Amino acid sequence: MAEQDEGPAWSGTALVVRGSEVLEERALGRTAGADSPACGPGSVFQACSISKLVVSAVVLALVEAGDLDLERPVTTWLDDLPARWSGITLHHLLSSTSGLGHWGDVPGLPRLLTAPPPLDELLALIAAAPPVTPPGAAWRYSGPGFLTATRVVDAVTGQPWATTAEILVLAPAGMTATRSGAAPAGPDLAVGHDHGRLRPLHPGFAAITGSGDLWTTAGDLVRLNQALRAGAVVSTRSAALLWTQHAALPAGEPGGGPMTLTGYGYGTFLGHVRGHRARVNPGDMPGYETLLAHLPDQDLDLAVLCNEEPPSRDRALAGLRLP
């Protein structure tokens, strides 16, 4: 049973698991305002950038199948990209070393992307944006890079991203409550909030695969972490690439509070959570904050899903009882 807390400290669900043992399960707040159901284990949240872990696993599965190559230029599969992208590989995209930059580096987009333009327009703006660095020269977190990786996957598989993600990652991991696409309907949906005010996510985010398309539960996220380590999605050798450091983070990059982030693998940060060595997948979106982490020294998986703006996630993390 989830422990239902009192008070305004944060809103969402949190789960700490070792193997099959639930060490702590907490919930606070409501899914969609004062008269809505309380948040609980079955509540479905926007995963935010945890979806980059799913993108990375899908690409690795296709690499194992011989359909993709991490070191080949993405222009191999996408012929509508600018010539200056010819040096960008899938390795660069997954490790955020492509030089494409993040949403705030794309001229014509608001620095905080709250109302995405239609996908065709967004892709055109990304293609026209000048690179921040040459490919492979430096780390720079890049939502556009992961969106491009999903376009490569779509081109190779010839099917919608949501179908590929379901077949290659969600189903093998046993993530039965998770979906890619538009926000699901129903009382289990946790709607975003901003200081207690409802802030429904703009529907355009569903088209931004790798950033705003994934809806999930805390339990499903823990299942994903465990399935990746067990070799149920890709081989353990391929999965290790997710948390192998491919780039060091510059000083002052995101973290703070209970998290310290120092390196980046494929769609995964490396660092510490509450002082413990950790593989970290954080995310944020208008109205949401999320976190999936594995603490290898303690053999712990933890998931935090919040439907409230900062500092909801930090408050949830600070209250968890970690060994």
Rosetta silent file (secondary structure, phi, psi, omega in degrees, C-alpha in Angstrom):
SEQUENCE: MAEQDEGPAWSGTALVVRGSEVLEERALGRTAGADSPACGPGSVFQACSISKLVVSAVVLALVEAGDLDLERPVTTWLDDLPARWSGITLHHLLSSTSGLGHWGDVPGLPRLLTAPPPLDELLALIAAAPPVTPPGAAWRYSGPGFLTATRVVDAVTGQPWATTAEILVLAPAGMTATRSGAAPAGPDLAVGHDHGRLRPLHPGFAAITGSGDLWTTAGDLVRLNQALRAGAVVSTRSAALLWTQHAALPAGEPGGGPMTLTGYGYGTFLGHVRGHRARVNPGDMPGYETLLAHLPDQDLDLAVLCNEEPPSRDRALAGLRLP
SCORE:     score description
SCORE:     0.000 S_00000001
   1 L     0.000  140.109  176.571    0.000    0.000    0.000 S_00000001
   2 L   -74.902  144.936  175.652    1.197    3.509   -0.764 S_00000001
   3 E   -87.843  119.390 -177.725    1.725    5.809    2.182 S_00000001
   4 E   -95.280  114.461 -176.304   -0.446    8.892    1.681 S_00000001
   5 L   -86.474  166.191  174.970    1.181   11.958    3.209 S_00000001
   6 L  -111.441  152.162  171.807   -0.355   15.198    4.400 S_00000001
   7 L   109.888  171.265 -172.679    0.796   18.704    3.546 S_00000001
   8 L   -97.631   14.813 -169.052    1.885   20.880    0.627 S_00000001
   9 L   -62.384  -41.359 -179.069    5.512   19.750    0.326 S_00000001
  10 L  -162.469  173.315 -179.781    5.218   18.072   -3.095 S_00000001
  11 L  -138.912  125.533  179.123    2.758   16.286   -5.377 S_00000001
  12 E   147.687 -152.907  179.416    3.211   12.914   -7.026 S_00000001
  13 E  -133.768  152.742  177.591    4.508    9.425   -6.287 S_00000001
  14 E  -142.491  143.508 -174.265    7.862    7.997   -5.203 S_00000001
  15 E  -142.783  132.251  175.388    9.087    4.412   -5.092 S_00000001
  16 E  -123.693  125.841 -172.770   12.255    2.774   -3.737 S_00000001
  17 E  -134.667  140.751  167.602   12.875   -0.881   -4.626 S_00000001
  18 E  -122.446  111.172 -176.202   15.602   -3.465   -4.080 S_00000001
  19 L    62.686 -122.099  178.027   15.022   -6.448   -6.325 S_00000001
  20 L   -97.344    3.145 -176.236   11.416   -7.510   -5.769 S_00000001
  21 E   -96.411  122.288  174.129   11.195   -5.812   -2.353 S_00000001
  22 E   -82.143  114.531 -179.321    9.468   -2.442   -2.090 S_00000001
  23 E   -86.072  -32.573  179.073   11.405   -0.519    0.563 S_00000001
  24 E  -158.349  138.794  176.979    9.332    2.643    0.398 S_00000001
  25 E  -141.006  119.979 -174.545    6.316    3.873   -1.534 S_00000001
  26 E  -129.165  153.378  177.054    4.993    7.369   -0.984 S_00000001
  27 E  -149.032  146.175 -179.414    2.303    9.551   -2.520 S_00000001
  28 E  -152.334  148.030  175.695    1.167   13.105   -1.978 S_00000001
  29 L    83.774 -172.320 -176.279   -1.220   15.532   -3.639 S_00000001
  30 E  -126.998  158.673 -173.159   -3.944   14.998   -6.214 S_00000001
  31 L   -72.230  -35.551 -172.981   -3.991   14.140   -9.872 S_00000001
  32 L  -154.178   51.183  176.923   -5.995   17.093  -11.221 S_00000001
  33 L   104.131  178.076 -169.338   -7.064   19.584   -8.594 S_00000001
  34 L   -60.066  -34.726 -175.823   -8.882   19.608   -5.275 S_00000001
  35 L   -97.596    8.061 -176.993  -11.761   17.283   -6.224 S_00000001
  36 L   -91.194  168.978  177.145   -9.675   14.743   -8.185 S_00000001
  37 L   -61.413  153.058  174.594   -8.321   11.377   -6.982 S_00000001
  38 E   -69.192  147.551  173.158   -5.246   11.333   -4.775 S_00000001
  39 L   -62.313  143.387 -179.200   -1.944   10.500   -6.443 S_00000001
  40 L  -159.777 -174.291 -176.270   -1.045    6.856   -5.970 S_00000001
  41 L   -57.287  -29.889 -178.814    0.827    3.868   -7.446 S_00000001
  42 L   -89.465   -0.659 -179.318   -1.496    3.692  -10.468 S_00000001
  43 L   -67.805  138.355 -177.184   -1.213    7.388  -11.357 S_00000001
  44 E  -106.627  126.455 -175.410    0.173    8.035  -14.834 S_00000001
  45 E  -119.774  158.121  167.767    2.595   10.937  -15.283 S_00000001
  46 E   -67.683  127.297 -176.838    4.467   12.563  -18.146 S_00000001
  47 L   -77.860  -17.620 -177.748    7.917   10.924  -18.073 S_00000001
  48 H    57.367 -136.041 -171.830    9.665   14.010  -19.509 S_00000001
  49 H   -78.405    1.404  168.338   13.304   13.304  -20.421 S_00000001
  50 H   -60.057  -23.172  177.464   13.298    9.814  -18.929 S_00000001
  51 H   -60.352  -21.349  177.979   12.042    9.036  -22.444 S_00000001
  52 H   -66.469  -28.046  173.954   15.636    9.553  -23.636 S_00000001
  53 H   -66.129  -40.849  177.967   16.521    6.290  -21.900 S_00000001
  54 H   -64.505  -44.116  177.722   13.819    4.544  -23.960 S_00000001
  55 H   -56.723  -47.487 -178.104   15.144    6.146  -27.163 S_00000001
  56 H   -61.874  -40.991  179.520   18.660    4.942  -26.362 S_00000001
  57 H   -67.309  -38.412  176.749   17.459    1.402  -25.662 S_00000001
  58 H   -61.340  -46.315 -179.675   15.462    1.293  -28.920 S_00000001
  59 H   -61.390  -44.297 -179.403   18.520    2.389  -30.904 S_00000001
  60 H   -63.544  -36.360  176.569   20.720   -0.206  -29.187 S_00000001
  61 H   -63.017  -39.808  178.918   18.164   -2.926  -29.956 S_00000001
  62 H   -73.340  -29.378  172.984   18.266   -1.977  -33.641 S_00000001
  63 H   -65.256  -44.603  178.408   22.065   -1.909  -33.554 S_00000001
  64 H   -61.322  -33.358  179.788   22.025   -5.465  -32.188 S_00000001
  65 L   -78.383   -6.716 -179.423   19.654   -6.447  -35.009 S_00000001
  66 L    84.367    9.787 -178.700   22.081   -5.029  -37.580 S_00000001
  67 L   -88.302  -22.309 -179.615   19.683   -2.312  -38.733 S_00000001
  68 L  -132.819  162.037  178.175   21.653    0.627  -37.318 S_00000001
  69 L  -136.204  123.572 -176.020   25.289    1.506  -36.679 S_00000001
  70 L   -62.457  -25.601 -173.828   26.262    3.896  -33.890 S_00000001
  71 L   -99.745    0.958  178.093   29.235    5.260  -35.831 S_00000001
  72 L   -88.238  146.858  178.903   27.550    5.959  -39.181 S_00000001
  73 E   -61.770  144.939  179.610   26.367    9.505  -39.990 S_00000001
  74 H   -66.269  -20.218  176.399   22.654   10.101  -39.441 S_00000001
  75 H   -67.302  -11.837  173.458   22.523   11.404  -43.004 S_00000001
  76 H   -58.958  -36.414 -173.898   22.854    7.739  -44.005 S_00000001
  77 L  -109.336  -20.465 -178.976   19.162    7.323  -43.146 S_00000001
  78 L  -120.505  112.082 -175.392   17.793   10.880  -43.367 S_00000001
  79 L   -93.472    5.421 -179.324   18.345   12.663  -46.672 S_00000001
  80 L  -104.130   14.176 -178.514   16.597   15.908  -45.679 S_00000001
  81 L   -90.926  154.153  178.122   19.268   17.056  -43.212 S_00000001
  82 L   -62.216  151.938 -179.082   21.684   19.944  -43.825 S_00000001
  83 H   -60.877  -29.401 -178.305   25.076   19.041  -45.273 S_00000001
  84 H   -69.040  -10.087  176.710   26.753   20.362  -42.104 S_00000001
  85 H   -86.824    2.414 -171.727   25.158   17.456  -40.212 S_00000001
  86 L   -64.464  -19.664  179.063   27.174   14.909  -42.226 S_00000001
  87 L   -93.408    0.386 -177.206   29.610   14.374  -39.356 S_00000001
  88 L   -88.113  126.771  179.231   26.922   13.637  -36.750 S_00000001
  89 E  -108.726  169.932  174.064   26.537    9.968  -35.789 S_00000001
  90 H   -62.187  -34.982  174.932   24.010    8.128  -33.647 S_00000001
  91 H   -56.970  -45.255  179.134   26.704    7.906  -30.977 S_00000001
  92 H   -61.066  -42.369 -177.605   26.849   11.705  -30.952 S_00000001
  93 H   -64.882  -46.897 -175.862   23.058   11.999  -30.661 S_00000001
  94 H   -71.415  -26.915 -178.822   22.704    9.517  -27.792 S_00000001
  95 L   -96.703    4.565 -178.699   25.666   10.954  -25.864 S_00000001
  96 L    55.580   41.569  174.752   24.598   14.600  -26.411 S_00000001
  97 L  -120.553   22.434 -176.825   27.880   15.405  -28.166 S_00000001
  98 L   -76.742  -20.906 -174.998   26.340   16.179  -31.584 S_00000001
  99 L    84.763    4.618 -177.590   26.714   19.941  -31.249 S_00000001
 100 L   -75.400  -24.343 -178.660   23.021   20.497  -32.026 S_00000001
 101 L    80.546  176.362 -177.742   22.265   22.198  -28.730 S_00000001
 102 L  -101.534 -174.287 -174.277   19.054   22.228  -26.722 S_00000001
 103 H   -58.251  -37.557  179.937   15.714   23.960  -27.361 S_00000001
 104 H   -69.628  -10.652  178.102   17.000   27.329  -26.191 S_00000001
 105 H   -92.780    0.079 -178.508   19.744   27.142  -28.839 S_00000001
 106 L   -98.427  108.720  178.336   17.208   26.986  -31.692 S_00000001
 107 L   -57.282  138.177  179.310   16.424   30.478  -33.041 S_00000001
 108 L    97.256  -10.504  175.063   12.702   31.064  -33.338 S_00000001
 109 L  -104.692  146.273  173.680   11.746   28.916  -30.360 S_00000001
 110 L   -64.771  147.630 -176.936   10.950   30.319  -26.924 S_00000001
 111 L   -60.128  -39.516  173.128   13.757   29.590  -24.487 S_00000001
 112 L  -104.354  106.410 -173.755   11.324   27.647  -22.332 S_00000001
 113 L   -72.301  105.484 -178.936    9.369   25.534  -24.799 S_00000001
 114 L  -112.920  -27.838  179.467    5.774   25.659  -23.541 S_00000001
 115 L  -133.327   88.130 -174.951    3.704   25.623  -26.754 S_00000001
 116 L   -62.031  143.836  172.121    5.525   23.632  -29.462 S_00000001
 117 L   -73.096  169.749  174.486    4.932   24.558  -33.102 S_00000001
 118 L   -52.864  150.709 -172.266    3.727   21.851  -35.509 S_00000001
 119 H   -57.462  -44.065 -179.789    6.324   19.120  -35.960 S_00000001
 120 H   -58.036  -41.833  178.641    7.250   20.050  -39.545 S_00000001
 121 H   -67.353  -40.788  178.562    7.900   23.625  -38.460 S_00000001
 122 H   -62.093  -44.341  179.735    9.898   22.485  -35.429 S_00000001
 123 H   -63.345  -37.527  178.288   12.077   20.207  -37.569 S_00000001
 124 H   -65.259  -40.498  178.309   12.726   23.051  -40.017 S_00000001
 125 H   -65.001  -40.437  178.528   13.799   25.351  -37.176 S_00000001
 126 H   -64.097  -44.026 -178.776   16.151   22.683  -35.809 S_00000001
 127 H   -64.377  -31.977 -178.245   17.687   22.072  -39.246 S_00000001
 128 H   -82.981  -15.874 -175.883   18.259   25.817  -39.751 S_00000001
 129 L   -69.295  136.774  176.627   19.850   26.361  -36.326 S_00000001
 130 L   -69.500  143.663  178.407   23.617   26.848  -36.329 S_00000001
 131 L   -63.782  149.736  177.869   25.529   24.138  -34.456 S_00000001
 132 L   -79.764  -39.901  176.342   26.740   25.008  -30.977 S_00000001
 133 L  -144.070  164.819  170.910   29.971   23.000  -31.413 S_00000001
 134 L   -64.694  155.064  178.063   31.412   20.629  -34.026 S_00000001
 135 L   -56.640  132.525  176.765   30.272   16.991  -33.636 S_00000001
 136 L    81.409   -3.022 -174.597   32.138   15.227  -30.867 S_00000001
 137 L   -80.403  -31.650 -175.575   33.822   18.380  -29.587 S_00000001
 138 L  -160.832  161.727  175.579   31.866   18.887  -26.375 S_00000001
 139 L   -86.133  134.460  173.322   28.862   17.763  -24.354 S_00000001
 140 L  -151.579  113.914 -178.333   25.666   19.792  -24.692 S_00000001
 141 L   -51.657  135.680 -170.655   22.324   18.386  -23.599 S_00000001
 142 L  -145.331  100.325  169.146   20.124   18.144  -26.686 S_00000001
 143 H   -61.684  -43.545  175.928   16.424   17.418  -26.963 S_00000001
 144 H   -57.247  -32.753  178.142   16.660   18.047  -30.728 S_00000001
 145 H   -64.221  -42.154  179.474   19.351   15.369  -30.886 S_00000001
 146 H   -73.257  -33.654  173.062   17.080   12.717  -29.413 S_00000001
 147 H   -60.434  -41.320  177.782   14.190   13.794  -31.628 S_00000001
 148 H   -63.701  -39.128  178.557   16.537   13.266  -34.591 S_00000001
 149 H   -61.161  -39.404  178.461   17.462    9.801  -33.275 S_00000001
 150 H   -68.966  -30.500  175.705   13.784    8.800  -33.266 S_00000001
 151 H   -65.976  -37.958  175.643   13.457   10.039  -36.851 S_00000001
 152 H   -61.847  -44.703  178.702   16.314    7.700  -37.821 S_00000001
 153 H   -59.666  -45.489  179.541   14.479    4.842  -36.098 S_00000001
 154 H   -59.687  -40.954 -178.442   11.248    5.687  -37.942 S_00000001
 155 H   -65.831  -36.928 -177.051   13.092    5.737  -41.274 S_00000001
 156 H   -77.878  -39.761 -175.604   14.691    2.329  -40.668 S_00000001
 157 H   -85.862  -26.264 -177.825   11.651    0.533  -39.269 S_00000001
 158 L    70.225   20.981  179.000    9.007    2.118  -41.506 S_00000001
 159 L  -136.790  163.349 -178.632    6.539    2.222  -38.623 S_00000001
 160 L   -60.478  148.032  179.953    5.423    4.830  -36.060 S_00000001
 161 H   -53.948  -44.594 -176.662    7.777    5.519  -33.170 S_00000001
 162 H   -58.502  -37.970  179.324    5.174    4.454  -30.590 S_00000001
 163 H   -66.788  -44.998 -179.982    4.889    1.014  -32.212 S_00000001
 164 H   -63.518  -44.845  179.893    8.652    0.500  -32.287 S_00000001
 165 H   -61.416  -40.368  179.121    9.081    1.619  -28.674 S_00000001
 166 H   -63.568  -47.208 -175.695    6.329   -0.762  -27.556 S_00000001
 167 H   -68.672  -43.619 -170.914    7.760   -3.762  -29.418 S_00000001
 168 H   -89.858  -25.719 -174.743   11.438   -3.249  -28.594 S_00000001
 169 H  -128.378  -56.596 -170.964   11.378   -1.772  -25.061 S_00000001
 170 H   -62.296  -47.586 -179.689    8.040   -1.294  -23.300 S_00000001
 171 L   -67.030  -48.895  178.483    6.698   -4.830  -23.818 S_00000001
 172 L   -59.404  -30.619  179.938    9.963   -6.691  -23.084 S_00000001
 173 L   -83.183   -5.529 -179.457   10.371   -4.624  -19.912 S_00000001
 174 L    74.594   28.885 -176.930    6.831   -5.420  -18.743 S_00000001
 175 L   -89.458   73.061 -172.275    5.767   -1.762  -18.792 S_00000001
 176 L   -74.101  -17.789 -179.453    2.058   -2.435  -19.195 S_00000001
 177 L   -99.724    8.478 -173.933    0.927    0.984  -17.902 S_00000001
 178 L  -108.864  142.497  177.472    3.236    2.981  -20.196 S_00000001
 179 E  -145.800  156.189  173.972    2.462    4.440  -23.608 S_00000001
 180 E  -110.352  131.282  178.683    4.010    6.805  -26.138 S_00000001
 181 L   136.531 -148.492 -178.380    1.828    9.476  -27.708 S_00000001
 182 L   -66.659  157.135  178.989   -0.987   11.738  -26.590 S_00000001
 183 L   -58.998  132.132  178.757   -1.876   12.001  -22.908 S_00000001
 184 L   -68.887  153.192  176.890   -4.099    9.084  -21.859 S_00000001
 185 L   -92.369  160.185  174.422   -7.621    9.818  -20.682 S_00000001
 186 L   121.823  166.920 -175.309   -9.081    8.740  -17.355 S_00000001
 187 L   -68.813  -16.290 -179.596   -8.913    9.413  -13.627 S_00000001
 188 L   -79.453  -12.507 -178.125   -5.381    7.957  -13.302 S_00000001
 189 E   -70.042  123.517  174.948   -3.848   10.777  -15.382 S_00000001
 190 L   -90.201  108.683 -178.408   -1.795   13.130  -13.218 S_00000001
 191 L   -81.394  142.940 -179.884   -2.212   16.579  -14.781 S_00000001
 192 L   -64.778  152.292  178.048    0.637   19.064  -14.416 S_00000001
 193 E  -132.781  153.790  173.450    0.467   21.911  -11.892 S_00000001
 194 E  -129.183  104.150 -177.022    2.269   25.213  -11.412 S_00000001
 195 L    52.747   45.071  175.786    2.230   26.285   -7.752 S_00000001
 196 L    87.868  -11.230  179.560   -1.029   24.433   -7.237 S_00000001
 197 E   -94.399  136.788  179.577   -2.714   25.701  -10.413 S_00000001
 198 E   -58.375  136.834  177.989   -3.593   23.219  -13.136 S_00000001
 199 L  -139.097   75.730  179.720   -1.243   23.353  -16.099 S_00000001
 200 L   -57.184  140.094 -178.366   -2.301   20.765  -18.709 S_00000001
 201 L   -71.630  137.028  177.642    0.527   19.873  -21.062 S_00000001
 202 L   -59.082  132.196 -176.833    0.266   21.280  -24.580 S_00000001
 203 H   -61.887  -19.412  179.520   -0.767   18.406  -26.914 S_00000001
 204 H   -64.191  -19.469  179.584    2.065   19.308  -29.294 S_00000001
 205 H   -66.033  -24.166 -179.063    4.560   17.684  -26.934 S_00000001
 206 H   -60.230  -27.328 -178.911    3.290   14.238  -27.964 S_00000001
 207 H   -84.157  -10.553 -178.227    5.033   14.716  -31.326 S_00000001
 208 L   -92.594   77.462 -177.366    8.387   15.547  -29.712 S_00000001
 209 L   -63.056  138.416 -176.633    9.561   11.966  -29.320 S_00000001
 210 L    90.510   -2.492  178.005   12.350   11.562  -26.826 S_00000001
 211 L  -137.226  -47.512 -172.370   11.160   14.529  -24.769 S_00000001
 212 L  -132.734   19.163 -173.562    7.388   14.725  -24.333 S_00000001
 213 L   -99.813  -14.024 -168.201    5.785   11.579  -25.726 S_00000001
 214 E  -101.985  133.674  176.957    6.015    9.075  -22.850 S_00000001
 215 E  -121.267  132.744 -169.131    3.412    8.533  -20.088 S_00000001
 216 E  -156.597  176.657  175.698    4.231    6.128  -17.282 S_00000001
 217 L  -118.500  163.724  178.461    4.021    5.047  -13.636 S_00000001
 218 H   -62.110  -40.751  179.576    6.709    4.765  -10.973 S_00000001
 219 H   -63.039  -41.213  178.854    6.398    0.967  -10.958 S_00000001
 220 H   -64.940  -36.618  179.582    6.867    0.726  -14.714 S_00000001
 221 H   -65.626  -41.307  176.227   10.000    2.869  -14.548 S_00000001
 222 H   -62.501  -40.011  177.170   11.554    0.587  -11.947 S_00000001
 223 H   -60.775  -38.170  178.133   10.684   -2.386  -14.177 S_00000001
 224 H   -62.945  -48.866  178.368   12.525   -0.685  -17.045 S_00000001
 225 H   -55.365  -47.679 -176.232   15.674   -0.182  -14.983 S_00000001
 226 H   -68.777  -37.999  179.635   15.651   -3.783  -13.811 S_00000001
 227 H   -65.897  -37.763  178.827   14.879   -5.214  -17.260 S_00000001
 228 H   -64.530  -43.201 -179.752   17.783   -3.311  -18.811 S_00000001
 229 H   -69.103  -29.495 -177.268   20.237   -4.654  -16.239 S_00000001
 230 H   -83.556   -5.745 -178.369   18.860   -8.197  -16.620 S_00000001
 231 L    80.128   19.830 -178.192   19.315   -8.259  -20.411 S_00000001
 232 L   -83.486  -14.911 -179.346   15.576   -8.492  -21.073 S_00000001
 233 L  -108.167  -53.456  171.327   15.544   -5.564  -23.523 S_00000001
 234 L  -133.016  171.494  179.189   19.021   -5.639  -25.051 S_00000001
 235 L   -62.071  155.829  179.131   22.073   -7.679  -24.143 S_00000001
 236 H   -62.763  -29.654  177.320   23.813   -6.725  -20.915 S_00000001
 237 H   -66.462  -43.302  177.337   26.825   -5.696  -23.001 S_00000001
 238 H   -68.305  -41.514 -179.418   24.726   -3.244  -25.011 S_00000001
 239 H   -60.537  -32.933 -179.880   22.888   -2.031  -21.918 S_00000001
 240 H   -60.925  -24.884  177.709   26.218   -1.172  -20.298 S_00000001
 241 H   -65.344  -24.033  179.959   26.673    1.500  -22.982 S_00000001
 242 H   -63.948  -37.983 -176.339   23.752    3.388  -21.417 S_00000001
 243 H  -116.519   19.300  166.608   25.718    4.075  -18.237 S_00000001
 244 L   -83.227  132.195 -178.483   29.265    4.090  -19.613 S_00000001
 245 L   -71.315  115.504  175.971   30.567    7.659  -19.448 S_00000001
 246 L  -100.189  -15.441  179.153   30.921    8.950  -23.007 S_00000001
 247 E  -155.049  141.282  172.468   31.297   12.594  -21.989 S_00000001
 248 E   -88.403  145.355 -179.653   32.187   14.545  -18.870 S_00000001
 249 L   -85.921  139.717  173.994   29.872   17.382  -17.907 S_00000001
 250 L   -63.669  154.378  176.918   31.216   20.937  -17.689 S_00000001
 251 L   -60.245  139.232  177.384   31.194   22.490  -14.238 S_00000001
 252 L    89.666    5.049  177.111   27.879   24.106  -13.437 S_00000001
 253 L   -75.262  171.620 -169.369   25.718   21.797  -15.537 S_00000001
 254 L   -57.054  148.813 -178.254   22.298   20.706  -14.194 S_00000001
 255 L   162.752 -125.738  177.328   22.063   19.040  -10.851 S_00000001
 256 E    78.769  169.745 -179.421   21.887   20.734   -7.510 S_00000001
 257 L    58.512 -133.645 -178.674   19.777   19.834   -4.522 S_00000001
 258 L   -75.623   -4.505 -175.909   19.917   16.085   -3.842 S_00000001
 259 E  -115.202  141.318  169.188   21.631   15.391   -7.208 S_00000001
 260 E  -126.237  121.138 -175.315   25.196   15.869   -8.441 S_00000001
 261 E  -114.311  126.185 -173.439   25.688   15.108  -12.146 S_00000001
 262 E  -124.271  -19.625 -177.737   29.214   14.662  -13.527 S_00000001
 263 E  -148.667  172.707 -177.225   29.035   12.536  -16.695 S_00000001
 264 E  -140.177  133.296  175.512   26.767   11.306  -19.471 S_00000001
 265 L   -99.774 -121.222  170.935   26.291    7.906  -21.080 S_00000001
 266 L  -109.334  107.128  179.948   23.514    7.240  -23.584 S_00000001
 267 L    64.175   14.596 -173.382   20.421    9.126  -22.417 S_00000001
 268 L  -139.979  131.664  172.398   21.662    8.728  -18.836 S_00000001
 269 E   -84.957  152.643  172.723   23.532   10.977  -16.428 S_00000001
 270 E  -116.623  141.076 -178.528   26.194    9.641  -14.097 S_00000001
 271 E   168.203 -136.147 -177.024   26.724   11.155  -10.681 S_00000001
 272 E  -138.911  145.595  171.666   25.265   10.971   -7.195 S_00000001
 273 E  -122.250  120.191 -177.891   21.819   11.086   -5.582 S_00000001
 274 L    52.511   37.563  177.386   21.796   12.044   -1.903 S_00000001
 275 L    84.171   -4.940  179.853   25.533   11.277   -1.828 S_00000001
 276 E   -96.873  137.282  175.404   25.155    7.787   -3.318 S_00000001
 277 E   -57.047  135.185 -170.606   26.778    6.880   -6.634 S_00000001
 278 E  -151.794  152.519  165.530   23.982    6.739   -9.195 S_00000001
 279 E  -103.010  123.591 -163.855   22.867    6.372  -12.794 S_00000001
 280 E  -125.763  133.289  172.896   20.318    9.125  -13.198 S_00000001
 281 E  -123.752   90.567  178.624   17.526    9.919  -15.663 S_00000001
 282 E   -92.802  162.197  176.779   15.966   13.248  -14.627 S_00000001
 283 E  -157.170  154.576  173.396   13.300   15.170  -16.516 S_00000001
 284 E  -151.311  149.114 -175.820   11.202   18.280  -16.403 S_00000001
 285 E  -154.425  156.786  177.422    8.366   19.656  -18.477 S_00000001
 286 L   -49.652  115.524  178.749    5.790   22.391  -17.904 S_00000001
 287 L    91.857   -5.596 -174.774    3.895   21.129  -14.850 S_00000001
 288 E  -137.254  150.829  167.299    6.051   18.025  -14.235 S_00000001
 289 E  -139.527  139.319 -175.525    9.345   16.887  -12.675 S_00000001
 290 E  -139.449  163.516  175.593   10.615   13.298  -12.846 S_00000001
 291 E  -160.060  133.768  167.090   13.518   11.072  -11.864 S_00000001
 292 E  -126.498  132.122 -178.316   14.560    7.471  -12.430 S_00000001
 293 E  -145.896  151.251  170.023   17.796    6.318  -10.795 S_00000001
 294 E  -121.527  128.373  177.000   19.781    3.207   -9.979 S_00000001
 295 E  -105.011   95.295 -170.212   22.146    3.259   -7.010 S_00000001
 296 L   -64.110  -34.209 -177.613   24.499    0.355   -7.791 S_00000001
 297 L   -69.106  -26.970  177.420   26.331    0.272   -4.454 S_00000001
 298 L  -101.982   -4.208 -175.791   23.020   -0.146   -2.605 S_00000001
 299 L    53.450   48.130 -178.633   21.333   -2.157   -5.399 S_00000001
 300 E  -116.387  142.485  166.722   18.411    0.274   -5.290 S_00000001
 301 E  -113.865  137.413  175.769   16.078    1.575   -7.962 S_00000001
 302 E  -137.269  142.314  178.943   14.094    4.705   -7.265 S_00000001
 303 E  -130.992  134.791  176.657   11.476    6.541   -9.266 S_00000001
 304 E  -129.880  123.687  178.256    9.952    9.939   -8.526 S_00000001
 305 E  -125.982  118.378 -176.333    7.096   11.331  -10.623 S_00000001
 306 E  -120.827  135.591  174.219    5.752   14.781   -9.724 S_00000001
 307 L  -106.620   50.102  179.692    2.872   16.709  -11.271 S_00000001
 308 L  -152.226  147.161 -179.229    4.034   20.006   -9.807 S_00000001
 309 L   -66.398  167.597  178.924    6.706   22.525  -10.771 S_00000001
 310 L   -53.495  148.526    6.854   10.052   22.752   -8.896 S_00000001
 311 L   -99.081   40.988 -174.953   11.055   22.082   -6.185 S_00000001
 312 H   -56.202  -47.555 -177.309    8.585   19.179   -6.001 S_00000001
 313 H   -64.540  -43.491  179.690   11.095   16.513   -7.079 S_00000001
 314 H   -62.281  -39.136  178.652   13.830   17.710   -4.713 S_00000001
 315 H   -66.256  -40.157  177.345   11.401   17.697   -1.799 S_00000001
 316 H   -63.298  -45.746  179.913   10.259   14.178   -2.640 S_00000001
 317 H   -61.653  -42.066 -177.387   13.855   12.956   -2.899 S_00000001
 318 H   -64.219  -26.694 -177.575   14.859   14.602    0.358 S_00000001
 319 H   -88.639   -7.822 -178.612   12.069   12.778    2.212 S_00000001
 320 L   -75.804  142.503  178.085   12.912    9.258    1.015 S_00000001
 321 L   -91.342  100.258 -179.835   14.554    6.880    3.479 S_00000001
 322 L  -101.475  135.323 -179.862   17.608    5.588    1.616 S_00000001
 323 L   -59.943    0.000    0.000   19.879    3.001    3.274 S_00000001
